[in-house]
Amino acid sequence: MTIIKSILFSVLVLFALSSISSAQLVVLKKPIRLKVVVVKTVKPGKNFVWIEGQWKVNGNKHIWVNGRWSKNRPGHRWIKGHWKRKRYGWIWVAGHWSLVTGH
């Protein structure tokens, strides 16, 4: 009976690990926002929007990626990256373009 329990436990662990690998990373406490000196260059034209810089994971450390100007996409607006509270912690939602509805 112990062998059956061990096999069943192993299968459950493998199933849990495989579902975690495709899931989004959840942290219990959102990281503190470190102060970064932002150098915002001159806007290259009227149809540009500023994309804020953000921290990105690079291996086992975080690196700062500078902000940049991007051409505005008609009918869209830029949603900056942010931490979102979930049931079991916080997830990072990367910045993205969102379709504007109902002007």
N, CA and C atoms as an extended XYZ file, in Angstrom:
309
Properties=species:S:1:pos:R:3:atomname:S:1:resname:S:1:resid:I:1 pbc="F F F"
N         0.818       -1.193        0.000 N   MET     1
C         0.000        0.000        0.000 CA  MET     1
C         0.863        1.258        0.000 C   MET     1
N         2.027        1.200        0.655 N   THR     2
C         2.905        2.367        0.715 CA  THR     2
C         3.459        2.700       -0.669 C   THR     2
N         3.731        1.707       -1.485 N   ILE     3
C         4.236        1.948       -2.831 CA  ILE     3
C         3.176        2.673       -3.663 C   ILE     3
N         1.933        2.255       -3.531 N   ILE     4
C         0.841        2.904       -4.271 CA  ILE     4
C         0.702        4.360       -3.831 C   ILE     4
N         0.789        4.601       -2.533 N   LYS     5
C         0.705        5.978       -2.031 CA  LYS     5
C         1.864        6.815       -2.566 C   LYS     5
N         3.080        6.228       -2.596 N   SER     6
C         4.255        6.948       -3.107 CA  SER     6
C         4.091        7.292       -4.583 C   SER     6
N         3.597        6.345       -5.363 N   ILE     7
C         3.386        6.581       -6.799 CA  ILE     7
C         2.322        7.649       -6.994 C   ILE     7
N         1.232        7.554       -6.260 N   LEU     8
C         0.159        8.540       -6.368 CA  LEU     8
C         0.657        9.931       -5.987 C   LEU     8
N         1.437       10.003       -4.914 N   PHE     9
C         2.000       11.287       -4.483 CA  PHE     9
C         2.925       11.855       -5.566 C   PHE     9
N         3.768       11.003       -6.162 N   SER    10
C         4.689       11.444       -7.212 CA  SER    10
C         3.932       11.985       -8.420 C   SER    10
N         2.861       11.305       -8.797 N   VAL    11
C         2.046       11.762       -9.929 CA  VAL    11
C         1.415       13.115       -9.616 C   VAL    11
N         0.901       13.285       -8.407 N   LEU    12
C         0.299       14.566       -8.022 CA  LEU    12
C         1.333       15.694       -8.023 C   LEU    12
N         2.537       15.411       -7.538 N   VAL    13
C         3.600       16.424       -7.525 CA  VAL    13
C         3.977       16.809       -8.950 C   VAL    13
N         4.143       15.816       -9.822 N   LEU    14
C         4.479       16.108      -11.228 CA  LEU    14
C         3.383       16.927      -11.895 C   LEU    14
N         2.139       16.596      -11.633 N   PHE    15
C         1.020       17.352      -12.200 CA  PHE    15
C         1.050       18.794      -11.704 C   PHE    15
N         1.270       18.973      -10.409 N   ALA    16
C         1.318       20.322       -9.838 CA  ALA    16
C         2.469       21.124      -10.438 C   ALA    16
N         3.638       20.514      -10.576 N   LEU    17
C         4.787       21.218      -11.147 CA  LEU    17
C         4.568       21.578      -12.606 C   LEU    17
N         3.928       20.696      -13.363 N   SER    18
C         3.684       21.010      -14.779 CA  SER    18
C         2.688       22.151      -14.922 C   SER    18
N         1.717       22.252      -14.031 N   SER    19
C         0.760       23.354      -14.120 CA  SER    19
C         1.384       24.655      -13.645 C   SER    19
N         2.327       24.589      -12.715 N   ILE    20
C         3.007       25.789      -12.241 CA  ILE    20
C         3.898       26.362      -13.333 C   ILE    20
N         4.543       25.490      -14.124 N   SER    21
C         5.481       25.976      -15.131 CA  SER    21
C         4.801       26.845      -16.182 C   SER    21
N         3.517       26.642      -16.417 N   SER    22
C         2.815       27.469      -17.408 CA  SER    22
C         2.059       28.621      -16.748 C   SER    22
N         2.092       28.697      -15.443 N   ALA    23
C         1.362       29.740      -14.723 CA  ALA    23
C         2.209       30.998      -14.604 C   ALA    23
N         1.558       32.091      -14.224 N   GLN    24
C         2.244       33.357      -14.025 CA  GLN    24
C         2.865       33.376      -12.634 C   GLN    24
N         4.021       34.004      -12.518 N   LEU    25
C         4.703       34.086      -11.235 CA  LEU    25
C         3.898       34.937      -10.274 C   LEU    25
N         3.691       34.435       -9.055 N   VAL    26
C         2.962       35.161       -8.023 CA  VAL    26
C         3.911       35.396       -6.864 C   VAL    26
N         3.976       36.629       -6.380 N   VAL    27
C         4.791       36.935       -5.205 CA  VAL    27
C         3.869       37.344       -4.076 C   VAL    27
N         4.284       37.050       -2.840 N   LEU    28
C         3.437       37.345       -1.691 CA  LEU    28
C         3.422       38.835       -1.358 C   LEU    28
N         4.521       39.511       -1.639 N   LYS    29
C         4.610       40.932       -1.340 CA  LYS    29
C         5.209       41.612       -2.558 C   LYS    29
N         4.530       42.650       -3.060 N   LYS    30
C         5.087       43.302       -4.243 CA  LYS    30
C         6.373       44.022       -3.860 C   LYS    30
N         7.360       44.008       -4.751 N   PRO    31
C         8.650       44.627       -4.445 CA  PRO    31
C         8.520       46.132       -4.224 C   PRO    31
N         9.430       46.663       -3.416 N   ILE    32
C         9.435       48.108       -3.215 CA  ILE    32
C         9.894       48.768       -4.514 C   ILE    32
N         9.411       49.955       -4.746 N   ARG    33
C         9.786       50.664       -5.967 CA  ARG    33
C        11.066       51.448       -5.689 C   ARG    33
N        12.142       51.035       -6.334 N   LEU    34
C        13.409       51.718       -6.158 CA  LEU    34
C        13.409       53.007       -6.970 C   LEU    34
N        14.103       54.000       -6.471 N   LYS    35
C        14.171       55.272       -7.185 CA  LYS    35
C        15.169       55.149       -8.325 C   LYS    35
N        14.733       55.577       -9.479 N   VAL    36
C        15.570       55.551      -10.674 CA  VAL    36
C        15.525       56.944      -11.287 C   VAL    36
N        16.675       57.429      -11.725 N   VAL    37
C        16.706       58.722      -12.396 CA  VAL    37
C        16.242       58.504      -13.837 C   VAL    37
N        15.140       59.149      -14.191 N   VAL    38
C        14.570       58.997      -15.529 CA  VAL    38
C        14.983       60.188      -16.384 C   VAL    38
N        15.592       59.892      -17.511 N   VAL    39
C        15.960       60.935      -18.457 CA  VAL    39
C        15.000       60.804      -19.634 C   VAL    39
N        14.057       61.732      -19.682 N   LYS    40
C        13.040       61.716      -20.735 CA  LYS    40
C        13.496       62.669      -21.832 C   LYS    40
N        13.793       62.112      -22.983 N   THR    41
C        14.273       62.925      -24.089 CA  THR    41
C        13.136       63.751      -24.685 C   THR    41
N        13.475       64.640      -25.581 N   VAL    42
C        12.479       65.490      -26.233 CA  VAL    42
C        11.562       64.619      -27.092 C   VAL    42
N        10.268       64.894      -27.014 N   LYS    43
C         9.275       64.153      -27.787 CA  LYS    43
C         9.575       64.327      -29.278 C   LYS    43
N         9.735       63.202      -30.005 N   PRO    44
C        10.114       63.306      -31.410 CA  PRO    44
C         9.012       63.813      -32.342 C   PRO    44
N         7.781       63.854      -31.889 N   GLY    45
C         6.671       64.321      -32.720 CA  GLY    45
C         5.370       64.247      -31.953 C   GLY    45
N         4.326       64.817      -32.530 N   LYS    46
C         3.061       64.863      -31.782 CA  LYS    46
C         2.373       63.508      -31.660 C   LYS    46
N         2.685       62.564      -32.524 N   ASN    47
C         2.032       61.252      -32.480 CA  ASN    47
C         2.846       60.205      -31.721 C   ASN    47
N         3.549       60.647      -30.678 N   PHE    48
C         4.364       59.725      -29.883 CA  PHE    48
C         3.878       59.714      -28.443 C   PHE    48
N         4.068       58.569      -27.787 N   VAL    49
C         3.696       58.412      -26.382 CA  VAL    49
C         4.915       57.869      -25.634 C   VAL    49
N         5.092       58.322      -24.402 N   TRP    50
C         6.222       57.874      -23.583 CA  TRP    50
C         5.917       56.527      -22.950 C   TRP    50
N         6.784       55.554      -23.170 N   ILE    51
C         6.688       54.229      -22.550 CA  ILE    51
C         7.676       54.235      -21.388 C   ILE    51
N         7.177       54.185      -20.164 N   GLU    52
C         8.044       54.251      -18.981 CA  GLU    52
C         9.000       53.075      -18.925 C   GLU    52
N        10.178       53.341      -18.332 N   GLY    53
C        11.132       52.264      -18.105 CA  GLY    53
C        10.605       51.318      -17.035 C   GLY    53
N        11.210       50.142      -16.962 N   GLN    54
C        10.767       49.179      -15.959 CA  GLN    54
C        11.867       48.179      -15.657 C   GLN    54
N        11.741       47.505      -14.531 N   TRP    55
C        12.673       46.453      -14.145 CA  TRP    55
C        12.283       45.172      -14.854 C   TRP    55
N        13.275       44.452      -15.371 N   LYS    56
C        13.029       43.153      -16.003 CA  LYS    56
C        13.968       42.136      -15.388 C   LYS    56
N        13.518       40.890      -15.332 N   VAL    57
C        14.339       39.816      -14.792 CA  VAL    57
C        15.332       39.378      -15.863 C   VAL    57
N        16.596       39.269      -15.464 N   ASN    58
C        17.648       38.804      -16.352 CA  ASN    58
C        18.430       37.738      -15.582 C   ASN    58
N        18.056       36.488      -15.791 N   GLY    59
C        18.672       35.403      -15.029 CA  GLY    59
C        18.223       35.474      -13.586 C   GLY    59
N        19.170       35.689      -12.659 N   ASN    60
C        18.815       35.758      -11.240 CA  ASN    60
C        18.880       37.185      -10.701 C   ASN    60
N        18.872       38.173      -11.581 N   LYS    61
C        18.891       39.560      -11.119 CA  LYS    61
C        17.923       40.405      -11.938 C   LYS    61
N        17.649       41.594      -11.439 N   HIS    62
C        16.774       42.533      -12.134 CA  HIS    62
C        17.628       43.616      -12.786 C   HIS    62
N        17.272       43.990      -13.998 N   ILE    63
C        17.976       45.069      -14.682 CA  ILE    63
C        16.961       46.141      -15.071 C   ILE    63
N        17.407       47.377      -15.110 N   TRP    64
C        16.537       48.488      -15.479 CA  TRP    64
C        16.562       48.655      -16.994 C   TRP    64
N        15.387       48.729      -17.591 N   VAL    65
C        15.246       48.990      -19.017 CA  VAL    65
C        14.706       50.408      -19.146 C   VAL    65
N        15.461       51.274      -19.809 N   ASN    66
C        15.077       52.679      -19.929 CA  ASN    66
C        13.762       52.869      -20.678 C   ASN    66
N        13.090       53.966      -20.356 N   GLY    67
C        11.880       54.330      -21.074 CA  GLY    67
C        12.218       54.787      -22.483 C   GLY    67
N        11.192       54.910      -23.311 N   ARG    68
C        11.412       55.289      -24.705 CA  ARG    68
C        10.146       55.899      -25.288 C   ARG    68
N        10.296       56.598      -26.372 N   TRP    69
C         9.150       57.118      -27.109 CA  TRP    69
C         8.706       56.065      -28.110 C   TRP    69
N         7.407       55.919      -28.285 N   SER    70
C         6.857       54.979      -29.252 CA  SER    70
C         5.756       55.674      -30.040 C   SER    70
N         5.652       55.348      -31.319 N   LYS    71
C         4.575       55.931      -32.113 CA  LYS    71
C         3.241       55.492      -31.541 C   LYS    71
N         2.335       56.444      -31.423 N   ASN    72
C         1.002       56.151      -30.914 CA  ASN    72
C         0.276       55.255      -31.907 C   ASN    72
N        -0.485       54.328      -31.410 N   ARG    73
C        -1.272       53.448      -32.274 CA  ARG    73
C        -2.703       53.957      -32.287 C   ARG    73
N        -3.198       54.364      -33.443 N   PRO    74
C        -4.567       54.891      -33.519 CA  PRO    74
C        -5.583       53.911      -32.926 C   PRO    74
N        -6.485       54.446      -32.091 N   GLY    75
C        -7.510       53.613      -31.469 CA  GLY    75
C        -7.031       52.827      -30.267 C   GLY    75
N        -5.796       53.069      -29.821 N   HIS    76
C        -5.224       52.361      -28.676 CA  HIS    76
C        -4.667       53.363      -27.677 C   HIS    76
N        -4.444       52.884      -26.467 N   ARG    77
C        -3.730       53.684      -25.470 CA  ARG    77
C        -2.763       52.768      -24.753 C   ARG    77
N        -1.665       53.336      -24.277 N   TRP    78
C        -0.633       52.565      -23.584 CA  TRP    78
C        -1.005       52.405      -22.118 C   TRP    78
N        -1.017       51.183      -21.643 N   ILE    79
C        -1.239       50.873      -20.224 CA  ILE    79
C         0.140       50.531      -19.655 C   ILE    79
N         0.609       51.338      -18.690 N   LYS    80
C         1.944       51.083      -18.162 CA  LYS    80
C         1.956       49.824      -17.297 C   LYS    80
N         3.135       49.205      -17.195 N   GLY    81
C         3.286       48.011      -16.374 CA  GLY    81
C         2.942       48.307      -14.923 C   GLY    81
N         2.347       47.334      -14.246 N   HIS    82
C         1.930       47.555      -12.863 CA  HIS    82
C         1.766       46.222      -12.130 C   HIS    82
N         1.794       46.310      -10.818 N   TRP    83
C         1.540       45.139       -9.981 CA  TRP    83
C         0.037       45.034       -9.752 C   TRP    83
N        -0.479       43.803       -9.849 N   LYS    84
C        -1.909       43.572       -9.664 CA  LYS    84
C        -2.101       42.554       -8.537 C   LYS    84
N        -2.988       42.906       -7.619 N   ARG    85
C        -3.278       42.028       -6.478 CA  ARG    85
C        -4.130       40.860       -6.936 C   ARG    85
N        -3.715       39.661       -6.566 N   LYS    86
C        -4.478       38.443       -6.839 CA  LYS    86
C        -4.796       37.775       -5.506 C   LYS    86
N        -5.528       36.713       -5.563 N   ARG    87
C        -5.972       36.018       -4.343 CA  ARG    87
C        -4.810       35.592       -3.449 C   ARG    87
N        -3.735       35.097       -4.052 N   TYR    88
C        -2.633       34.558       -3.251 CA  TYR    88
C        -1.373       35.412       -3.280 C   TYR    88
N        -1.454       36.607       -3.803 N   GLY    89
C        -0.268       37.454       -3.856 CA  GLY    89
C        -0.379       38.500       -4.945 C   GLY    89
N         0.749       38.852       -5.522 N   TRP    90
C         0.831       39.906       -6.536 CA  TRP    90
C         1.429       39.339       -7.816 C   TRP    90
N         0.970       39.834       -8.973 N   ILE    91
C         1.562       39.468      -10.256 CA  ILE    91
C         1.954       40.739      -10.986 C   ILE    91
N         2.967       40.657      -11.818 N   TRP    92
C         3.386       41.787      -12.633 CA  TRP    92
C         2.656       41.733      -13.963 C   TRP    92
N         1.995       42.811      -14.312 N   VAL    93
C         1.326       42.934      -15.602 CA  VAL    93
C         2.189       43.870      -16.435 C   VAL    93
N         2.777       43.344      -17.486 N   ALA    94
C         3.680       44.138      -18.324 CA  ALA    94
C         2.898       45.229      -19.054 C   ALA    94
N         3.594       46.314      -19.374 N   GLY    95
C         2.970       47.386      -20.141 CA  GLY    95
C         2.497       46.865      -21.497 C   GLY    95
N         1.396       47.417      -21.973 N   HIS    96
C         0.841       46.925      -23.233 CA  HIS    96
C        -0.108       47.951      -23.850 C   HIS    96
N        -0.375       47.788      -25.130 N   TRP    97
C        -1.345       48.624      -25.825 CA  TRP    97
C        -2.730       48.044      -25.613 C   TRP    97
N        -3.711       48.904      -25.356 N   SER    98
C        -5.085       48.466      -25.126 CA  SER    98
C        -6.000       49.192      -26.105 C   SER    98
N        -6.934       48.469      -26.653 N   LEU    99
C        -7.890       49.049      -27.581 CA  LEU    99
C        -8.822       49.988      -26.820 C   LEU    99
N        -8.998       51.193      -27.338 N   VAL   100
C        -9.900       52.157      -26.718 CA  VAL   100
C       -11.310       51.895      -27.255 C   VAL   100
N       -12.236       51.696      -26.330 N   THR   101
C       -13.624       51.439      -26.750 CA  THR   101
C       -14.535       52.527      -26.227 C   THR   101
N       -15.620       52.805      -26.936 N   GLY   102
C       -16.646       53.743      -26.487 CA  GLY   102
C       -16.136       55.146      -26.269 C   GLY   102
N       -15.673       55.799      -27.297 N   HIS   103
C       -15.162       57.177      -27.181 CA  HIS   103
C       -16.165       58.035      -26.503 C   HIS   103
